[in-house]
Amino acid sequence: MRWQDIILWVLFILSIAVALWYLFGNSPTFEQTILVFILTLLFTISSKISSLHAEFKFFKKHFNNLEKSFIMLSKDFKGHLSDKNIPKK
């Protein structure tokens, strides 16, 4: 289990505890309860984005290879479309 998953579960349990504490009185304010939920949500989103960043590096490499092959293909087409091959009117 990654450290991000552990922190996520701790924040999730903390947000549930604060929500229950708010519901049963002698609790933090509503804004503090919402703040704990927002922190949990922001950490979740940032951990998902960081894991996606690693996957996008893989796609970037393949995209660069695809770009190079399209450049080679365009050079090949330019060679076939030279003025010698086009019939004159």
N, C-alpha and C positions, 0 to 999 in steps of 0.2 A: 504494500500500500504506500502510495506517495505521500509526502508531507502535506501536499496541497489537499489531498483527500481527508487527512486527519484534521487539519484546520477547518475544513468545510463542515465536517461532522460536529466538531466542537461548537462552531458558530451556529449551526442549525439547532443543536440541543440548547444552546444558550438563548436563542431567539424564542424557542418554544417555552423555555422556563420563564423568560421575561413576560411573554404573552400571558401565560397562566398566572403569574404574579400580578400582572395588571388587572386581570379579570377578578381575582379574589381579594383585592383590596390591600391597603398599606403598601402601595406599590410605587414604582417610578411613574413619571408622567407619560401621557400618551405619546408625546414627541420622542421621549427616550426609548419607548418601545418600538416606535417606527424606525428610529435610528439603528437599532440592533438588526431589524429586518433588512434595512437598506444596506448595512455593512455586509451582511451575509450574502445578499444578492450581488453586490459589487464584487466581492471576493470570488463568488461562483463564476461570474461572467469573465473576470480577469483570468482565472485559471483555465477556463474553456478557450479563451482567445490565445493564451500562451501555448496550449497544446495544439491548436490549429496552426499557429505560426510554424511549428516544426513540420507539419504536413505541407504547408505552402512552400517551404524551401525545396521540398522534393519536386513539386510541380514547376517551380521556377526553373530548375535544371532542365526538365523535359521541354518546357516552353522555349528556352533558349536554343535547344537542339532543333526544335520545330521551326523556329525563326530562321536558323541557318539553312535548313533544307529548303525553305521557301525562297530565300535569297539565291541559292544555287539554281532553283527551278526558274526564277525570273531571268537569270543570266542565260539560261539555256533557251528560253523563249525569245529573248532578244537576239540571239544568234540565228534563230530560225526566221525571224521577221526582218532580216536585213533588207536593204534596198534591192539586192540582187534577186530575191525570191518574190517580190511583189510585182505583179504584171502592170505595165504602164498602159494608160488609156489613150 
